[in-house]
Amino acid sequence: MSDNQADGQSGGSPFDDSAQQEVVRLARRTDKDGSSYTHATLTPASDTRPKEMLCDVRPIIPVIFLPGVMGSQLANKETGGELFFAPNTDTVLAGLGALGTLIELWFTGASSREKNFDPTQAAVTPLGPINVGKHGKDDTENQFIDETEARRRGWGSVHRTSYHPILAWLEEQLNEPMHLGEAKGAWVDRDPDGQKWTLKPLLGTSPAAYGALGNGEALTEDSPAFQHFAKFRYRLYAIGYNWLQSNADSAKQVIEGSDYYDPKTKKTTRLMGIKEICAENHTGKAILLTHSMGGLVARMGIAMHGAADFLHGVFHSVQPATGAPVAAKRFRTGGGNEGGLNSFVNGSLLGRDANEFTAVLANAPGPLELIPMPDYINGEPWWIFTRLDGTPVMQLPANGNSFQEIYTNSKWFGLLPDEKLLDPAGIVKARLDKNHETQTVLEHFHKTVRNAVVNQNNIIDLYHERTYAAYGDGALSSPPGSAVAIGSNGEGKPSIEKGEARDALLTWGRVIWKGNMPSIITEEELRTATLLHDSHTGNIRVYLQSHKQAVEFEVQKVNKLPAGTNSSDPSPYESRNGIIAGDGTVPVWSAEAQARGLDPRAKGDAAKGVQMAFVQHGYNHQFSYNHPWTRWAVLYSIVQLAQDAPDPSC
């Protein structure tokens, strides 16, 4: 049975003789207490057709979604106004509104950004906009959950455009895998164009076809795993969190739940946590889905707050498993000069230059935890200063300690040589004075970074014991000579799903600064140079006293490969300028840490608990869950994670 099963009637009037034996099945929903209910309109006495509401008595496994950074709706605790609601772009009017919002943000200065993004004033709100239509579209006639119930389940706490489509799609696919004894929907359907769904159905297809590494076979309608999965109902929940605070603190909040008090209406709205959701559904455990930084929140919940006790398992999408160098690069450049539309969007959201970016990120522990972790590429250097020909002169971390060598190094080549960027609005200084703390603003920053690195250390190679992960590794590519299969009617049929072009999916694997240094300059001399000028957009000039010479450096500002790179390679794994394949944000070197022990390319000790890693292609970071490959992987993974639930028929 399904959570929303309704059979329409075809042909003839509902009042003629041939219709008398037809059965009208009424669409049914599940109430919060697990009972079935429906809405119906009374018919004339002449309509004698039997009316049925199909009650679904299967027990419920809750499926809980955690968003990425900037994916939760944040309100100001004091005023109730929007602190940060990411602009929605899923309708024409929303798109126009998003453009206006981005333009306004573009002209927001450093001081205002620090005030607006004060972590201590932020609270996650469940009162954000909701789209409950089928597949996240505005289609109320075919919705599988109404707005009131969706809000109760936390959908309003996460970004609508990015996440509501996958929540609505999963609500349908997980709860209607079978109809009258036969599999239906994505389980057996295929999309001949490979745009909205995969070219191959889920049942009968090997997971290796969609990038899987690890032990796992194709599911069939008769396989024990699929049959066990179909014995349960699945409720989709979402839990936003204050992404400005530490991910460890967010993890605790996600587990325990939180109340949002709206100063405008004087009302309190509950955002349920994992414990409450499990209790509500009379089950001990849930399945957790994460996006991006939500994966770090989940792992810190497991490491520090006992979250594993409430989970059947976890599916991660595009997790920056060991951090992302672009987060560190922007401390020296901001996000407003990375080329193309990204310059405008990232500059608006993150800050145009180092002044604006640092004003927010230096005081936001959660995003700060996205900088490369101690085990990023196993401690190898990733912050590098070279000559114009690419010859390295200084490579950091030289001793595997980014905290000391980069993050808290106040020299010209460190993460933050200008401490005046830390507190343009004076918020941190005022708070320190109010609390009678003797530390300086710089010392406070160093403490914040230290705590971030401690949290990062707590999750090195630590995952739930039943983890599945999917991540991007550049563009899709067809087998040689088979980019398009020609059908008998002469029309071209794609042999691979639709995806983004390679250049849209490149990102920083290393941060490389090139300078006009003569060959005689040594690393020791370079380290003692004096900073003359910093543009705060990626250009610096230093003075070498020993040579009485100034040297200019420029960082690799845009995510483009150097000239001469093999243009036919859809997933470049290495390059001279540090740009490599990924999903446009997370480099494959970070994401593949989840595949350690499964993928020979991923160096390091095996990632304990990761059962399968889907090395995928063709999708960008923010909208990974909208791509057919990710959706295939998440459906397959949920079936596997449901195996941990006790058989209800026993």
Secondary structure, 3 states (H helix, E strand, C coil): CCCCCCCCCCCCCCCCHHHCCCCEEECCEECCCCCEECCCCCCCCCCCCCEEECCCCCCEEEEEEECCCCCECEEECCCCCEEECCCCCCCHHHHHHHHHHHHHHHCCCHHHHHHHCCHHHEEECCCCCCCCCHHHCCCHHHCCCCHHHHHHCCHHHECHHHHHHHHHHHHHHHHCCEECCEECHHHCCCCCCCCCCCCCCCCCCCHHHHCEEECCCCCCCCCHHHHHHCCCEEEEEECCCCCCCCHHHHHHHHHHCEEEEECCCCEEEEECCHHHHHHHCCCCCEEEEEECCHHHHHHHHHHHCCHHHHEEEEEEECCCCCCCHHHHHHHHHCCCCCCHHHHHHHHHHHCCCHHHHHHHHCCCHHHHCCCCCCCHHHHCCCEEEEECCCCEEEEECCCCCHHHHHHCCCCCCCCCCCHHHCCCCCHHHHHHHHCCCCCCHHHHHHHHHHHHHHHHHHCCCEEEEEEEEEEECCCCCCCCCCCEEECCCCCEEECCCCCCCHHHHEEECCEEEEECCCCCCCHHHHHCCEEEEECCCCEEEEEEHHHCEEEEEEECCCCCCCCCCCCCCCCCCCCCCCEEEECCCCEHHHHHHHHCCCCCCCCCCCCEEEEEEEEECCCCCCCHHHCHHHHHHHHHHHHHHHHHCCCCCC
